[in-house]
Amino acid sequence: MKKTLLLSICLILSSAVIYGQYNSNRVKYWAFGYHGGINWLSGTPTAVSTSISTLEGCSAVCDPSGSLIFYSDGTNVYDRTGTVMPHGTSIVSYSGAWDAAQGSQIVPVPGNPSQYYIFTGDVYSLGNMAHTLVDMTLNSGYGDVVTGYSGITMGTAFAEKMTCVGGNNCDIWVIVHRRDSAVFWAYDVTSAGISAPVISSVGTFTYNYAGVIKVSPNRLKLALQNGEGSSTYWGTELYDFNPTTGVVSNCQVLNYGTSSEQYGAEFSPDNTKLYTSTLSGTSVYQYDVSLTTTSAIVASKTLVGTTSGAGDFKLGPDNKIYITKNGSSTLDCITNPDNSGTSCGYSSGAFTLYSGTHGELGLPNIVFNINPTDTSYIAHDTVMCTFPGGSATIFAHDSLTGSTYLWNDGVTTTSGMSISLSGTYWVKIYNGCGLTIDTIHVSFYPSVGLITGTGYLCMGAATTLSDTSSGGIWSSSSSSATVGSATGTVTGVSTGLANITYTVPAGCYVTTLVTINPIPPPPAGTPAVCAGVTTALSDSISGGTWFSGSSAAIIGSITGIVTGVSGGTSIITYTLPTGCKSTLTVTVKPLPAAITGTLNVCSGYTTLLSDATGGGGMEHR
């Protein structure tokens, strides 16, 4: 029987999660700094020498197999041999791209696997932005800039930061920030071209120059760093991003008016951590951006490493974050970026660049994989919890609209698949922008049973719950009840509801709701009555029934009227519908025996009356 899993997925081990834009072969070649480069095609980073020479702005793109196509510093375009393309010199009329934090961004043209846009930024007075079109069918397959399509102006007054985000409709959003206002512009790149920008007025940075914009792997968060200019505007902000509409929203200020210019940043592969540094700084910090409040995220800021001359951060195909250092021949590395605090594994000088080359401040901008001929692979380790004989649903890690799914059972065509056994499952996802094969390794833990025992308690009473599994720990979510962590004995403390949870060592758990009911106060009324006489009892909580514990008295079950029958005591009980009760001891006093003696007496004479009971007084009326 299928059961509802209120809290079925108890643990997702995200260290194996890799999102398409990072594990795609498109990003397996980096060109940056002073002739620096890294080739990831073999699976491990290999230092190479490139023709690029730039302080910051740089980007590169590979073909679906991972082989380099071309790279650019935003001003010049280099083919795969490191030679400037025939029309690839000075593709823009301004010279500020090399000194712009994200001055170069390569974007594949959706629907045309041979063409690529290069977006070029600027750091100097005008804050220019332009785009250029490269066609790889030109120049004998080495590629060239399309004649008449070089340095097409898109506007001015932009900050030096720029990034791109995969959309939900086979499109790509290119996101920039205004330098003179708290405004984002998002250009939608589709097979039809480049749209007018979607404008989002959000945030506090009305004066915005240096620093980067970074997007989380799941495309739902943006981080904005700001430095240079007035220190009033230095800081770090976190936003939500909608990959369907291009809207940026929900600014969370993590750092503002700081004494240091904020510059580099990167998200962890599982989207839960954000790493930041200052411009040419010495400290690297981590924020836990999975927390639910801004104050909690700010409080989570942790110093995880120290360096010298820190520049930008970039998540590599190996799921490690690399950090360039101005003028250094080595890169620092965060080896386990999903881990909290210093367990993320900050390593100084972890990667050595090619001899004679060195890094500067910039690392290449990301390139998203949207080529329909591309295939990317993602993998997930998941622990599932359910009741014995139950089932659970696993889902493809894909958020694009219009996708089709083919699971390994050959039948399921939706994003989810019902399972009841441990094992390895896979699904092929095609969204018109490429094929993704998602492998899900599931460890099923079916031995947590339903909790048995009384679900209702009276305040002050106790009951013991049990579960068919052993070795677990009991806990209560409310002060209304306490529970023995090992025994499962629940004691009612105050009226209310308490979720009682039983958790087994694997982390799977099951809950039950226990209701703590009130005890009625002791009945009010006269606790003594003469035989044959009645008295009424009452209680402040209505709806209960009355009961007499002995034949000395009887009581109306609804009225609460006690009638004395014979001398003695009777425990009167008042019971609510919940079963909670209170008692009162009622004493029934016997009537005296009949008076004996002469019942006639003449005037002036006396007679003596008596009673067998004794101790009473005579009254004349």
C-alpha positions in Angstrom: 0.0 0.0 0.0 1.3 3.4 -0.9 1.5 5.7 2.1 1.8 9.5 2.2 5.4 10.5 3.3 4.9 13.7 5.2 8.7 13.8 5.8 9.8 11.1 3.5 13.1 12.4 2.2 15.2 12.7 5.3 18.6 13.3 3.8 20.0 14.3 0.4 23.7 14.0 0.0 24.4 16.8 -2.4 28.1 16.4 -2.8 27.5 14.5 -6.0 25.1 17.0 -7.5 26.5 18.7 -10.6 24.4 21.2 -12.5 24.5 21.4 -16.3 26.3 24.7 -16.8 29.3 23.5 -14.7 29.7 19.9 -15.7 29.1 20.7 -19.4 32.1 20.2 -21.7 31.5 23.8 -22.8 33.5 25.1 -19.8 36.5 22.8 -19.8 39.0 25.4 -21.0 39.9 28.6 -19.1 41.9 31.5 -20.4 42.7 34.3 -18.0 45.3 36.6 -16.5 48.7 36.9 -18.0 48.7 34.1 -20.6 47.2 31.8 -17.9 45.0 28.8 -18.8 43.6 25.5 -17.6 42.4 22.6 -19.7 39.9 20.2 -18.0 39.3 17.9 -20.9 41.2 15.0 -19.4 39.0 15.2 -16.2 41.7 16.8 -14.1 43.0 20.4 -14.4 46.1 20.8 -16.6 48.0 24.1 -16.8 48.4 25.5 -20.3 49.7 28.8 -21.8 47.3 31.0 -23.7 47.6 34.2 -25.8 45.3 36.2 -23.5 46.7 39.1 -21.4 44.0 40.8 -19.3 43.6 42.1 -15.7 40.0 40.9 -15.4 37.6 40.5 -18.3 37.9 37.1 -20.0 35.7 34.2 -21.3 36.2 30.9 -23.2 34.0 28.3 -24.9 34.4 24.7 -25.9 32.5 22.5 -28.3 30.2 19.7 -27.0 33.2 17.3 -26.7 35.2 19.7 -24.5 37.7 20.9 -27.1 38.4 24.6 -27.2 36.6 26.7 -29.8 37.8 30.3 -28.9 38.4 32.7 -26.1 38.2 36.5 -25.6 39.2 39.4 -23.4 36.2 41.3 -24.6 38.3 43.4 -27.0 40.2 40.7 -29.0 39.0 37.2 -30.1 41.4 34.3 -30.1 40.8 31.1 -32.1 41.6 27.7 -30.7 45.3 28.1 -31.7 45.7 31.3 -29.8 45.7 33.4 -33.0 43.5 36.5 -33.2 40.7 35.9 -35.7 41.0 37.9 -38.9 38.4 40.4 -37.8 38.8 39.8 -34.1 41.0 42.8 -33.2 39.5 45.7 -31.3 35.9 44.4 -31.7 34.7 47.4 -29.5 35.8 51.0 -29.8 36.5 51.4 -26.1 39.4 49.9 -24.1 37.9 49.2 -20.7 37.0 45.5 -21.0 40.4 44.2 -19.9 40.0 46.1 -16.6 36.3 45.3 -16.0 35.6 42.5 -13.5 33.3 40.7 -15.9 34.2 42.5 -19.1 33.7 39.5 -21.4 30.8 37.0 -21.7 30.4 34.4 -24.4 26.8 33.2 -25.1 25.9 30.5 -27.6 23.2 31.6 -30.1 20.2 29.4 -29.3 19.2 27.3 -32.3 22.5 28.0 -34.2 25.3 25.8 -32.9 27.9 27.6 -35.1 27.3 31.1 -33.8 28.2 32.9 -30.5 27.6 36.3 -29.1 30.5 38.1 -27.2 29.1 40.7 -24.8 31.7 43.3 -23.8 31.6 45.5 -20.8 33.6 48.6 -19.8 35.1 50.0 -16.6 35.8 53.6 -17.6 33.8 56.8 -17.6 30.9 55.8 -20.0 30.3 52.3 -18.7 29.7 50.9 -22.2 28.1 47.6 -23.2 28.2 46.1 -26.7 27.8 42.7 -28.4 29.6 41.0 -31.3 28.7 37.9 -33.3 31.2 35.1 -34.1 30.5 32.5 -36.7 32.6 29.3 -36.5 31.9 28.3 -40.1 34.1 31.2 -41.2 37.9 31.2 -41.7 38.1 27.5 -42.6 36.4 26.5 -39.4 38.6 28.5 -37.1 35.9 31.1 -36.8 35.7 34.9 -37.4 33.7 37.9 -36.4 30.8 38.4 -38.7 31.3 41.5 -40.9 29.1 44.4 -39.8 28.3 42.7 -36.5 31.1 43.9 -34.3 30.8 46.1 -31.2 27.0 46.7 -31.6 26.3 49.3 -28.9 23.7 48.4 -26.2 24.0 51.4 -23.9 26.1 53.1 -21.4 26.3 53.7 -17.6 26.7 50.0 -16.8 28.8 48.7 -13.9 31.7 46.4 -14.8 29.8 43.3 -13.8 28.0 40.9 -16.1 26.8 37.3 -16.0 24.5 34.9 -17.9 21.8 32.6 -16.6 20.0 29.7 -18.4 16.3 30.5 -18.9 13.4 28.1 -18.8 12.5 28.2 -22.5 15.8 27.3 -24.3 17.0 30.9 -23.8 19.8 32.6 -21.9 19.5 35.7 -19.7 22.5 38.2 -19.8 22.3 40.2 -16.6 24.1 43.5 -15.9 23.7 46.2 -13.3 23.4 50.0 -13.7 26.3 51.9 -12.2 24.2 54.9 -11.2 21.1 53.3 -9.7 19.9 50.1 -7.9 18.6 48.6 -11.1 19.3 45.3 -13.0 18.9 44.9 -16.7 18.3 41.3 -18.0 18.6 40.7 -21.8 16.8 37.6 -23.0 18.9 35.8 -25.7 16.8 33.5 -27.9 16.9 32.1 -31.4 15.2 35.3 -32.5 18.0 37.5 -31.2 18.5 39.7 -28.2 15.4 41.2 -26.5 14.9 44.6 -24.9 16.0 44.3 -21.3 13.7 43.2 -18.4 14.3 45.9 -15.8 14.3 45.2 -12.0 14.6 48.0 -9.6 15.7 46.3 -6.5 18.6 46.6 -3.9 20.5 49.4 -2.3 23.6 49.9 -4.5 22.8 53.2 -6.3 26.5 53.7 -6.9 27.9 50.5 -8.4 31.3 49.9 -10.0 33.7 47.1 -9.2 32.9 43.5 -8.2 31.0 40.6 -9.7 27.5 39.2 -10.2 27.4 35.4 -9.7 24.5 33.0 -10.2 23.8 29.9 -8.2 24.0 26.5 -10.0 20.2 26.1 -9.7 19.8 29.6 -11.3 17.5 30.8 -8.5 19.9 33.1 -6.6 22.2 36.0 -7.6 25.0 37.5 -5.5 26.2 41.0 -6.1 29.5 42.4 -4.9 30.3 46.1 -4.9 33.6 47.9 -4.4 35.6 51.0 -5.5 34.3 54.5 -5.3 32.6 55.6 -2.1 32.9 53.2 0.8 29.3 54.0 1.6 28.2 51.6 -1.1 30.7 48.8 -0.6 29.0 45.5 0.3 27.4 42.2 -0.6 23.8 41.6 -1.6 21.8 38.4 -2.3 18.8 38.2 -4.6 16.2 35.8 -6.0 16.1 35.3 -9.8 13.3 34.0 -11.9 14.7 32.2 -14.9 11.3 32.3 -16.7 10.8 36.0 -16.5 14.3 37.4 -15.9 13.1 39.3 -12.9 15.5 40.0 -10.0 13.8 40.4 -6.6 14.0 40.0 -2.8 17.3 41.9 -1.9 19.0 40.6 1.2 21.8 42.8 2.4 24.6 40.6 3.8 27.2 43.3 4.1 26.9 47.1 3.7 29.0 50.1 4.3 32.0 47.9 5.0 35.5 49.1 5.3 36.7 46.8 2.5 35.8 46.8 -1.2 33.8 43.6 -2.0 34.9 41.9 -5.2 35.0 38.1 -5.8 32.2 35.6 -5.1 30.9 32.1 -6.0 28.2 29.7 -4.9 28.7 26.1 -3.8 27.6 23.3 -6.1 24.6 22.5 -3.8 23.5 26.2 -3.8 23.7 26.5 0.0 26.9 28.4 0.5 28.2 31.7 -0.9 31.9 32.5 -0.8 33.2 36.1 -1.0 36.4 38.2 -0.8 37.5 41.8 -0.9 39.4 43.4 -3.8 43.0 42.1 -3.7 42.1 41.0 -0.2 43.4 38.5 2.3 40.3 37.0 3.7 37.8 34.5 2.3 34.3 34.2 3.9 31.5 31.8 3.7 27.7 32.5 4.1 25.1 29.8 4.6 22.5 31.1 2.1 20.2 28.1 2.8 19.1 29.7 6.0 15.6 31.2 6.0 16.2 34.7 7.4 18.6 37.4 6.4 19.8 37.8 9.9 20.6 34.1 10.1 22.6 34.3 6.9 24.5 37.3 8.1 25.2 35.6 11.4 26.6 32.5 9.5 29.5 34.5 8.0 32.6 32.5 8.7 36.3 33.1 7.9 37.3 30.0 6.0 40.7 30.9 4.6 43.3 33.6 4.1 45.2 34.5 1.0 47.0 37.4 -0.6 45.8 39.5 -3.5 42.5 37.6 -3.9 40.6 38.2 -7.1 37.6 36.3 -8.5 36.3 32.8 -7.7 35.1 30.2 -10.1 33.5 26.8 -9.7 35.4 24.2 -11.7 34.2 21.1 -13.5 35.5 19.1 -10.5 33.1 20.9 -8.2 35.9 22.7 -6.5 36.1 26.5 -6.3 39.3 28.1 -7.6 40.5 31.6 -6.5 42.9 33.7 -8.6 45.5 36.0 -6.9 46.8 39.2 -8.5 50.3 38.5 -9.9 50.5 34.9 -8.5 51.5 31.8 -10.4 49.2 29.6 -8.2 45.5 29.4 -7.6 43.9 28.8 -4.2 41.2 26.2 -3.9 38.1 25.4 -1.8 38.1 21.6 -2.1 34.7 20.8 -0.5 32.6 24.0 -1.0 29.3 22.3 0.1 30.7 21.8 3.6 30.0 24.3 6.4 32.6 26.6 7.9 36.3 25.6 7.8 35.4 22.0 6.8 35.1 23.4 3.3 38.8 22.7 3.0 40.5 26.0 2.0 43.9 25.2 0.3 46.4 27.9 -0.5 48.5 27.5 -3.6 46.6 24.3 -4.6 47.1 24.7 -8.3 50.2 25.9 -10.1 49.9 27.7 -13.4 52.0 27.1 -16.5 55.5 28.3 -16.2 55.9 32.0 -17.1 52.2 32.7 -16.7 50.3 34.1 -13.7 46.8 35.1 -12.6 45.4 38.6 -12.2 42.0 39.5 -10.8 39.6 37.9 -13.3 38.5 34.3 -14.1 36.4 33.4 -17.1 32.7 34.0 -17.1 30.5 30.8 -17.3 29.0 29.6 -20.6 25.7 27.8 -20.5 25.0 24.6 -22.4 22.0 25.0 -24.7 23.1 23.2 -27.8 20.5 20.5 -28.7 23.3 18.1 -29.7 25.0 18.3 -26.3 24.6 15.7 -23.6 25.3 16.4 -20.0 25.3 14.1 -17.0 24.2 14.7 -13.4 24.2 12.3 -10.5 22.5 12.3 -7.1 22.9 10.2 -3.9 19.6 10.1 -2.0 18.4 8.4 1.2 14.7 7.7 1.2 12.6 7.0 4.2 9.2 5.4 4.2 7.0 3.0 6.1 7.3 -0.8 5.5 5.6 -1.8 2.3 5.3 1.8 1.3 6.7 3.7 -1.7 8.2 7.1 -2.5 8.6 9.3 -5.5 12.0 10.4 -6.9 12.2 13.4 -9.3 14.5 14.4 -12.1 16.7 17.3 -11.1 15.4 19.5 -13.9 13.4 22.7 -13.7 13.1 23.6 -17.4 9.6 23.8 -18.8 8.5 21.7 -21.7 10.8 18.8 -20.9 10.1 15.2 -21.9 11.3 12.3 -19.6 12.2 8.7 -20.2 12.9 6.7 -17.1 14.8 3.4 -17.0 11.5 1.5 -16.6 10.7 2.6 -20.2 7.2 3.6 -19.2 7.2 6.7 -17.0 7.0 9.9 -19.0 6.7 12.4 -16.2 9.3 14.1 -14.0 8.7 11.7 -11.1 8.9 7.9 -10.7 7.4 5.8 -7.8 9.9 3.4 -6.2 10.0 1.0 -3.3 13.4 -0.5 -3.4 17.0 0.7 -3.1 18.9 0.9 -6.4 20.2 3.0 -9.2 17.6 4.8 -11.4 18.1 7.0 -14.5 16.1 9.3 -16.5 16.7 11.0 -19.9 15.5 14.6 -20.0 15.1 16.4 -23.3 14.0 20.0 -23.3 14.9 21.1 -26.8 18.1 22.6 -25.5 20.0 19.4 -25.0 19.8 15.9 -23.6 20.5 15.5 -19.9 20.9 12.0 -18.3 20.2 12.1 -14.6 21.3 9.1 -12.5 19.8 8.8 -9.1 21.4 6.4 -6.6 18.7 5.6 -3.9 19.3 4.0 -0.5 15.9 2.9 0.8 15.4 2.6 4.5 12.1 0.9 5.0 12.3 -0.3 8.6 10.7 2.6 10.4 7.2 1.4 11.4 4.1 3.3 12.4 4.1 4.5 16.0 1.6 2.6 18.1 0.1 3.7 21.4 -2.5 6.0 22.8 -2.9 9.3 21.0 -4.7 11.0 23.8 -3.6 11.8 27.3 -5.0 13.5 30.4 -2.8 16.1 31.9 -0.5 14.5 34.5 -1.1 11.0 33.1 1.4 8.9 31.1 1.3 6.4 28.3 4.0 4.4 26.4 4.4 4.5 22.7 6.3 1.9 20.7 7.7 1.2 17.2 8.5 -2.0 15.4 12.1 -0.7 14.7 14.7 -0.6 17.4 17.5 1.6 18.4 15.7 4.9 17.7 15.3 8.0 19.9 12.0 9.6 21.0 11.5 13.3 21.1 8.6 15.8 21.6 8.1 19.0 19.7 6.0 20.7 22.4 6.2 21.5 26.1 2.7 20.1 26.4 4.3 16.6 26.8 7.6 15.1 27.7 8.8 11.7 26.4 11.5 9.4 27.5 14.1 9.4 24.7 14.8 5.7 25.2 11.5 4.5 26.7 8.9 6.2 24.6 6.9 7.0 27.8 4.8 10.2 27.2 3.7 12.3 30.1 1.1 15.0 29.7 2.3 18.4 31.1 -0.3 20.9 29.9 -3.2 20.9 27.6 -2.4 21.1 23.9 -0.9 19.1 21.0 2.5 17.5 20.9 4.3 15.8 17.9 6.1 12.8 19.1 8.9 11.7 16.8 10.8 8.5 16.6 14.1 8.7 14.8 16.3 5.8 13.8 20.1 6.0 13.4 19.8 6.3 9.6 18.1 9.6 10.1 14.6 8.4 9.0 11.8 9.2 11.3 8.1 8.9 11.8 5.8 11.1 13.9 2.5 10.8 15.7 0.3 13.5 17.2 -0.6 13.2 20.9 -3.4 15.3 22.4 -3.1 16.4 26.0 -6.6 17.0 27.5 -7.5 19.0 30.6 -8.6 17.4 33.9 -11.8 18.9 35.3 -11.5 20.6 38.6 -12.9 18.9 41.7 -16.7 19.0 41.8 -18.2 21.9 43.7 -21.0 21.4 46.2 -21.7 20.1 49.8 -19.6 17.0 50.5 -22.1 15.7 53.1 -25.7 14.7 52.9 -28.2 13.0 55.2 -29.8 9.8 54.1 -32.9 10.4 52.1 -31.8 14.0 51.5 -30.4 15.4 48.1 -27.7 17.9 47.2 -26.5 19.1 43.9 -22.8 18.9 42.7 -21.4 20.8 39.7 -18.2 21.3 37.7 -16.9 24.3 35.7 -16.3 22.1 32.6 -19.6 21.0 31.2 -20.5 18.0 29.1 -19.3 15.3 31.6 -21.2 12.5 33.4 -21.5 11.7 37.1 -21.0 8.4 38.8 -21.2 7.2 42.4 -18.7 4.8 43.7 -20.8 3.1 46.4 -24.4 2.4 47.4 -24.3 4.9 50.2 -25.4 7.5 47.7 -26.8 7.7 44.2 -26.3 10.5 41.7 -27.9 11.5 38.5 -25.4 10.9 35.7 -26.4 14.1 33.9 -27.8 16.3 36.7 -25.2 15.8 39.4 -27.9 15.5 42.1 -26.7 13.3 44.9 -29.2 11.4 47.1 -28.1 10.0 50.4 -29.2 6.3 50.8 -27.4 5.0 53.9 -24.7 6.1 56.2 -21.2 5.9 54.8 -19.0 7.5 52.1 -19.2 7.5 48.4 -16.6 8.7 45.9 -18.4 10.7 43.3 -16.6 10.8 39.9 -17.1 13.4 37.2 -15.8 12.2 33.8 -15.4 14.3 30.6 -15.9 12.7 27.2 -12.1 12.6 26.8 -11.9 10.2 29.7 -10.2 12.8 32.0 -11.9 12.8 35.4 -12.0 14.3 38.9 -13.5 13.0 42.2 -15.1 14.2 45.4 -15.8 12.1 48.5 -19.3 12.6 49.8 -20.3 11.5 53.3 -23.8 10.2 53.9 -25.0 10.7 57.4 -27.8 8.4 58.8 -31.1 9.8 60.1 -31.6 9.3 63.9 -33.9 6.3 65.0 -37.6 6.8 65.8 -38.3 8.6 69.1 -39.6 6.3 71.9 -41.7 7.1 75.0 -45.3 7.9 76.1 -46.9 9.8 73.3 -49.7 11.2 75.6 -49.2 13.4 78.6 -51.6 15.2 80.9 -51.3 18.9 81.6 -49.0 19.4 84.5 -47.3 16.1 84.1 -44.0 15.0 82.5 -42.9 12.2 80.3 -39.4 11.1 79.0 -38.7 10.6 75.3 -35.5 9.0 74.0 -33.7 8.0 70.8 -31.4 5.0 70.2 -29.0 7.1 68.3 -28.0 9.3 71.2 -26.0 12.5 71.2 -28.8 14.6 69.7 -30.9 17.4 71.1 -34.7 17.6 71.5 -36.6 20.4 70.1 -40.1 21.5 71.0 -42.3 23.2 68.5 
